[in-house]
């Protein structure tokens, strides 16, 4: 999944976290990093390609925000994983409680 590949990079995760607080201009994002503006631009391009951020033009500025569709994709994936693990973790909890009860009786 391209989404998780994009988020594997710590700089990209930081950008997503920044944008969770609200939209930002590309220049404002770049100023928060100790790297060149073109390097930050490449990270933004990767996030846009992964549909995690979207961009709109405002005069000479590029304004970035989170892309709800990309974030929903992550939420859907996580929901599927939770459905898989929920019953297994419940069974583990029951077994651990039963084992603790057996230990107390000995």
C-alpha distance (Angstrom), angle and dihedral (degrees) to the residues before:
residue distance angle dihedral
X1 . . .
X2 3.80 . .
X3 3.79 90.5 .
X4 3.78 93.8 66.3
X5 3.78 92.6 42.3
X6 3.79 88.5 56.5
X7 3.80 91.5 47.6
X8 3.80 92.3 49.7
X9 3.80 88.0 81.7
X10 3.84 113.4 82.9
X11 3.81 93.2 -144.3
X12 3.78 91.0 54.9
X13 3.79 91.4 48.3
X14 3.80 88.9 52.5
X15 3.80 90.6 51.1
X16 3.81 91.2 51.1
X17 3.81 89.9 48.9
X18 3.82 90.5 50.3
X19 3.78 91.8 50.3
X20 3.80 90.8 49.8
X21 3.82 85.6 72.6
X22 3.80 92.0 52.6
X23 3.77 143.9 -63.4
X24 3.80 120.7 -50.4
X25 3.76 136.8 -170.0
X26 3.80 116.3 -111.4
X27 3.80 90.4 -114.6
X28 3.80 91.8 53.2
X29 3.79 89.9 51.6
X30 3.81 92.4 47.8
X31 3.82 92.5 51.3
X32 3.80 90.0 60.5
X33 3.80 92.3 63.0
X34 3.76 134.0 64.7
X35 3.78 93.7 -129.2
X36 3.75 136.3 86.2
X37 3.78 122.2 -77.7
X38 3.84 90.3 -116.8
X39 3.82 89.7 54.9
X40 3.81 91.1 52.0
X41 3.79 88.3 45.8
X42 3.81 89.6 57.7
X43 3.81 90.1 52.6
X44 3.81 90.1 49.9
X45 3.79 89.8 49.2
X46 3.82 91.0 52.9
X47 3.81 91.2 49.0
X48 3.79 90.9 48.8
X49 3.81 91.1 49.1
X50 3.81 88.9 51.6
X51 3.83 88.3 51.0
X52 3.79 92.6 -120.0
X53 3.80 95.1 118.9
X54 3.75 135.3 27.2
X55 3.78 130.0 -157.1
X56 3.76 135.0 -145.7
X57 3.77 128.1 -172.6
X58 3.79 119.5 -122.2
X59 3.82 108.5 -178.6
X60 3.83 103.6 -64.2
X61 3.80 95.2 -13.9
X62 3.77 131.7 89.5
X63 3.80 110.9 -143.7
X64 3.79 117.6 -157.3
X65 3.79 128.5 -158.5
X66 3.78 136.3 163.7
X67 3.78 115.2 -81.2
X68 3.82 106.8 -127.3
X69 3.82 92.0 -153.9
X70 3.79 92.3 57.7
X71 3.78 92.4 46.1
X72 3.83 89.8 48.8
X73 3.80 88.2 53.9
X74 3.79 89.7 57.5
X75 3.80 91.1 46.9
X76 3.82 91.1 51.1
X77 3.79 91.3 50.1
X78 3.80 91.2 49.0
X79 3.81 91.6 48.3
X80 3.81 89.5 54.8
X81 3.80 91.2 49.8
X82 3.81 91.5 48.0
X83 3.82 90.7 51.6
X84 3.78 88.8 53.5
X85 3.81 96.8 46.5
X86 3.81 100.3 36.1
X87 3.82 97.2 77.3
X88 3.80 91.7 40.5
X89 3.79 92.7 52.2
X90 3.81 90.4 46.1
X91 3.81 89.7 53.1
X92 3.80 90.6 48.3
X93 3.81 90.5 50.9
X94 3.82 90.8 51.0
X95 3.80 91.0 49.6
X96 3.80 93.1 48.4
X97 3.81 91.3 49.1
X98 3.79 90.7 48.5
X99 3.83 91.1 48.7
X100 3.81 90.8 49.8
X101 3.81 89.6 50.2
X102 3.82 91.1 50.3
X103 3.82 90.3 49.6
X104 3.82 91.1 51.5
X105 3.80 91.4 52.3
X106 3.82 93.4 52.4
